């Protein structure tokens, strides 16, 4: 299997080994656009892989901070209490770049930038850029994707 993330269309495609489309999801990539530099808050382009899958078995809307569940379950009321929080919910697919000097190692290292595919509150608009660099998905879609792909799955961000 392979994942393609299309920044212009804000879509994530899950492809089988023959390249046939299995699933298509609406996503949100970085509000700052595409870019690889540390601190840019941009979505990194190029070839990646899923280095780690985090959150298996957690409840939908589980809140994560530093890849650990906080014990909180996101609700609109919790969101209203902390309006500036960048919510990372439900599951995390942690990405690692595969192209040395472009998205791996040095100042452009995707994994060291903590770039994930992760869940987001249902109130967050998808289909338009809006994240701080990560790829945001609906929680139900992310659970489905998480269960379909193993660690090591190729991800290309175009």
N, C-alpha and C positions, 0 to 999 in steps of 0.2 A: 504494500500500500504506500501511497504518497499523498501529501497534503500540499496544495498550491493555495497561496493567499494572494489575491489580486488587490493591490492598493487602490487602483483607479475605480474599481467596481465595489470595493468593500465586501468581497465575498471570499469564503474559504471553501475550496473544493476538496473532497476526499476521493481519490482515484484508486482503482484497483491496480494490480501489477501490470495489466495490459494498457493502462491509461484511460479506462472507461470510468465515467463519473458514477460514483456510488451515492454521494450526498453533497448538497450545496447548502451552505449556511451564510447568513448575513452576519457581518462582523463590524467592528470599529477599530481602525488603526490610529496612529498618532495624529493629534491635532496639528503638530508641527511638521507633518509630512514624513517623507522617507529620508533616512540618513543613518549612518553607522557610528558616529562619534559619541563617546561617553559624555553624558551630561546634556546631550542635544534634545532629549525627550522625543526623538524621532523613532519610527519603526525601521529596523535594519532590513536591508534587502539581501537577496542572494540565497545560497544553499545553506540549510540548517538541518538539524535533527533534533528529535525529542530526546533530551538528555535524561530527564527524570519526570515521572508521573507522581503527583502529590495529591492526596486527598481521597484516595479510594475508600469507599464506605462512609464518607462523611455525608451529613444531611445536606440537601439542596439549600443554598443560601448560607452555608457555613462561612464565617468570616476568617480570612487568613491574614496574618501579619508576619513578614519575614518567613513565609512558607510554612507557618505553624497555625493550626486552628486556635482562635482566641477564646473559644467557648461561647462566642456570640453567634446568633442567627440573625441575618440581616432582615430588617423590617423597614417600611417607610418611616416609622417613628424613630428608629435608630439612625437612619439616614438624615433625618431632620435635626437630630441632636449633634451630628458631626458632619455638617454640609461640605467641609473641605477635604474629607477623607477620600482617597482613591481606593474604592472598594475592590478587593480581590476575593471573589466568592466561589464556593462549591468545589472546584478542582483547579489544579495548576498543571499545565504541560510546559515544562521549563525548556527553553530552546538554547541550543549551542550552535554557533557558527561553524561552518566547515571550510571556509576560504581564508587561509592564513593571510594576514595583512589587510583583509577587507572586512570580515565580520568575526574573525577569530584572532586572539592574542592582541597585545598592545592596547591602544586607546579605543579600539573598535570592537572589543570582544563582547559578543551578544550575551553570553552566559554571565560574564562579570557585570553586565549592565542589568541583569535580572529581568530579561525579556521573557514573558510568558504568553501563552494562550490561557485565558482565565475567564471565569464567570463575572457578571456584572449585574447590578440591580435591574429589574425589569423596566424601571422608569427611564433608564439610560437609552438614548437613541442609538440604534445600530444602523448600518448602511451609510454612515457618514463618519469622517475622521473625528476623534474626540478623546483618545486615550493619551497617556503620558509616554507612549512608546510600545506598550504591549498590544496584543490582539484581544479585544473583548468579545465575548459571545454570550448569548442567552444561556442561562443555567441548564435548562433541559437539553439544549443542543450540545452543550459542553459535556454533560454526563454521557450522552449518546456517543459522541466522538471519543471521549476518554476510554469508554468500554470497547471501542472498535480498534483502537491503535495501540501497538506495543511501544515501549521505550525503544529508541533507535529509528523510529519512522522518519523518513526523509520529509523535510518541509522546505518548500521554496517560496520565498516572498518576492513577488514581482511588482 
